[in-house]
């Protein structure tokens, strides 16, 4: 039976699909009036006349319903008219779902008051999903991220921006180690200790911004290693993590920016391995190209051996979850060691592959590197959305059988050059390997966006 748990929706990366954990009204339930979404500036929060623009003040004065948080309701209270009804969200107010329902039921003008730029990890995503973009009029202010970088006096068009609010933080160490400039919207339940264990962190400068724009504003520079014991912080907080140079010579033309290194088909001597058993670099490169990896999806590496395929997949996509299944405990330790050396995090399961498959979470891509044809048959029997499947074989009869099930096959013959004593070069042929794959998820467009 296919694993019952579907794709993890708690990844850090910006989502592109409806959050299935919250039930919103669909687009056919359109509000009778435009919903005005106003972002309050954090630059001068002690002076309401400076943080509320004339346009925002007019919207507040004309509103029949205002939805906001408790701290912002105090700021806007002097500008409310007598008929305005205020709905407060948060721990002492209504839930996000309840606030959306109240907006739908309101026959008059609705104003939602948020912080900074409400379209940047803010409530615009929820409202656009619930009522459609055409129902919204958004009036943004500077976000806390833009203000933090402004305090440092450096550009941020080449920064990777992450929100830790309500999201799984397990990928943070990998991201910090892979990107030169990271901005993190903290949350009260984020344990900074996870960042302190980021690989290759010795050259990272950390700037902590607390309560930006208020009388409690504080900016501190601390070391990444010191974050593990750091408990004295006030929310809301923003972390800026920089690896020199702080300023790139040219801005990125694509967001999010690329990590500092993207590599695959790495030399075998970069991996510890048992009895020289490892998917060869050339074969590994073809396998990765056929797996059709989802950037924030889930890869199973079955019969992982040294873990080279899963590790390099995570090097390409830091937010990809990788599960390596290997029955040999010695090889499991090699996988963990190799992952640590490459600064990635993979989940290693020491188990018989057949037993492990039944309990694994949904996979977007599956690599069958061991276990023979029985494992391929088990994978093909899985229920649910069909993943991309790639398998490798050294025996032609097994490859032919796999081809009959998956539909695509190629043979890889590699000859390695080596030097002769007289200065000449000879080519030594390696055993051929058959790569077999299905066409699931492959598109005719190289630029297809697969949402997570």
Secondary structure, DSSP 8 states (H G I E B T S, - for coil): ---SS------SS---S--TTS----TTS--SS-EEEEEE-STTTT-HHHHS-HHHHHHHHH-SEEEEEHHHHHHHGGG--TT-EEEEESTTSB-HHHHHHHHHH--S-EEEEEES-TTSSSTHHHHHHHH-GGGEEEE----HHHHHHHHHT---TT-EEEE-TTS--TTHHHHHHH-SEEEEE--TT--THHHHT-TT-TTEEEEEEESTTSTT-EEEEEETGGGGG-----SSEEEEEEES-SS-SS--SSSS---S----S--GGGS--STT----HHHHHHHHHHS---TTSEEEEET-TT-HHHHHHHHH-TT-EEEEEES-HHHHHHHHHHHHHTT---EEEES-HHHHHTT----SEEEE-SSHHHHHHHHHT--SS--EEEEEESSHHHHHHHHHHHSEEEEE--EEEEE-TTS-EEEEE---EEEEE--TT--S-TT-----
